Amino acid sequence: MEISRAAEYNPVWPAAVDIFDTTLRDGSQFEGIALTTDDKLRIAEQLDYLGVHYIEGGWPGSNPRDDAFFARAASGELQLETAQLVAFGSTRRPMGKIDEDQTLRNLIAAQTEICCIVAKSWDYHVLEALRTTLDEGVAMVADSVNYLTNQGKRVFVDFEHFFDGYKRNSEFSFRVLEAAALNGAEVLVLCDTNGGSLPHEVEGITRTVVEAFGSDLTIGMHTQNDTGCAVANAMAGVRAGTKHVQGTINGYGERTGNCDLTTFVPNLTLKMGIETLPTGSMNRITSVSRHVAEIVNLPPNDALPYVGKSAFAHKAGLHTSAIARAPDAYEHVDPAAVGNGTRFLVSDLSGRSTIELKAKQMGIEMAAPELAEALAKLKDLENSGYHFEAADASLELLLRRASGWRNPHFELESFRVMVDHRPGEKMALEVNPLGHFDGVETEATVKLFVGEERRRVLATAEGHGPVNALDAAFRSAVGREFPALDSVRLTDYKVRILDSASGTGAVTRVLIDATNGRDRWTTIGVSENIIEASWQALADSIIYALEK
């Protein structure tokens, strides 16, 4: 009801907005991201699966990777069902000949139906960065759009620094918009390139542009997040009448990032009643967010709205007991609408109702005495340094043990780790570029009782450090017994010192993230001995994998 009434009270809002994803181009400029051509193809497949309208593949001619991407896409290796592929470039150079401009030639060679070119719309940039006249700045836009449309291309134009330019010289900014419009541009994209504008400024300026050009062609938005307002600014543009918004998955982008489509899209559709993705696609957005994070090799941001692991996580006992009776009491949308789910966080602040809810969520039946025992054990462990809200897999094993379950897979008899440090044995400089030439070897031995018959096995293995050596020794011992472990790999290993005042004798907390290619989980270990803490987390991770 709220959505339909909102639409009634705001008739200027468009019924639908086209989603233009630039993760492969602008998003790849985020610090820490270095995409291969294969990465770009895999991400494009995910974006198409999500149902975005346009995928900006990159800048042909700027680097071999983007050239390879467009070549492989043109060869049929990339099959898009929903999205259209877009090649990005720029206008011709100042005083350059249009038919000799290599950037425009590269756009033609990319073989995409749509080209998006960036144009200067701030007089300061034309005068100082390009060092040419304002008339030439307008001509660069007009000539480039005209050339591409005459080549049969659909043309979108990103007007760089538009809001800064409008505030300084609105007459020039409108001249370049008009030059693009008169020469056949289909979409005029207003860019907050420096990310310094605020929603009230964006909405007012955008409304002026929509009133001037919006009846003839589409006005778009491209916002950066330097003030933390990228999503809000894009929404302000929609309120003013734009029907095309550019952004990236998880907000990746230069500096502080771009408009995060995983927040923007649900806001528009679930809150404002504006169509964005195809019907039935919204519940894919969480999985796509996490899949893309995996491909770019960055940890998922748990705090992201809608798609983050913590977006529908509840810790306070008051919240969890209320949600058990009325799920919408503390959740602004149904988590399933975006493919996410409710999580109940368990800590020493939890009550028995939270433990009971968590157990039921995990499919564990627990009687009242077992719940009381589990709660007491949890509070005791959290007091000693455990942090179970960060390690759901270890929590599940704790609750199972409290309900009477025992690990049927293996039992540790003992383990030994030896680190052999040999000063003077020089390592190759290319292996150790910092110049530390001491030789270090790590070896681990594990003794286990395996299976219900508790058959005793022993194995020794070397590794790159104690955890790797322990893992290798364990797999060597039980690999034939548990072939499912072949698909399990450690993805992250984190250590935290809990009482730094104790120096090297401090208690350490170890968190291990692992995956089997389908599921991800986290386990925990705590001890004054970092190797023992690591074994606890490693053993829980293996047990959890075998239970799965």
Number of C-alpha atoms within 10 A of each C-alpha: 5 11 14 12 11 14 17 11 9 11 11 14 21 17 15 17 22 18 25 24 29 24 30 25 21 21 21 20 17 18 13 10 16 12 19 15 18 14 16 23 21 15 24 25 19 20 25 20 17 23 23 22 20 20 26 23 28 26 26 25 20 12 10 10 18 23 20 17 24 25 17 15 20 15 10 9 12 17 14 18 10 16 22 17 25 27 26 26 23 20 23 26 18 15 11 10 12 18 12 10 14 14 21 25 16 18 25 19 15 26 17 19 15 24 25 26 25 17 25 25 31 25 25 17 17 20 13 10 10 15 12 15 14 20 12 15 28 23 20 25 31 23 18 25 31 20 18 22 17 12 10 11 21 19 25 24 28 26 28 22 25 28 26 22 22 17 13 14 15 17 12 19 23 18 18 24 24 18 20 27 22 12 19 20 25 20 23 27 25 28 25 27 21 18 24 17 20 16 17 13 14 23 21 14 19 25 21 13 18 21 11 12 17 18 9 11 15 20 27 30 28 28 30 29 26 18 12 16 20 28 25 21 26 29 24 23 31 26 20 23 26 30 24 23 26 27 30 27 25 27 25 27 26 18 14 17 24 32 31 26 25 25 19 23 24 25 18 18 18 18 16 20 20 21 18 25 21 12 9 10 16 21 18 19 28 23 16 22 24 20 16 22 19 12 16 17 13 12 11 17 15 13 13 17 18 26 29 20 19 19 18 21 20 20 17 16 19 13 17 26 17 13 18 13 9 11 17 13 13 14 16 11 16 16 19 14 18 20 17 21 18 18 19 24 24 28 23 18 12 19 19 17 15 26 24 22 20 21 20 12 13 13 11 14 14 19 10 10 11 18 22 17 13 23 23 13 16 23 17 13 16 16 12 13 17 25 24 22 18 17 21 21 22 26 25 20 20 17 26 21 14 20 19 9 11 10 15 14 18 18 17 13 12 11 18 13 19 14 13 11 12 12 11 10 11 13 15 11 11 8 10 12 10 8 12 14 17 13 13 14 15 19 21 24 20 24 19 20 18 18 16 11 10 13 11 15 16 17 18 20 20 20 16 13 16 22 20 18 23 30 22 22 24 25 21 16 22 20 14 11 12 13 12 13 16 11 11 19 16 17 13 12 16 11 16 14 19 17 14 12 9 10 9 12 13 17 20 24 23 24 25 22 20 21 17 16 9 7 10 15 19 26 29 29 26 28 19 16 14 22 19 17 20 27 20 20 25 28 21 23 27 20 17 18 20 16 11 9
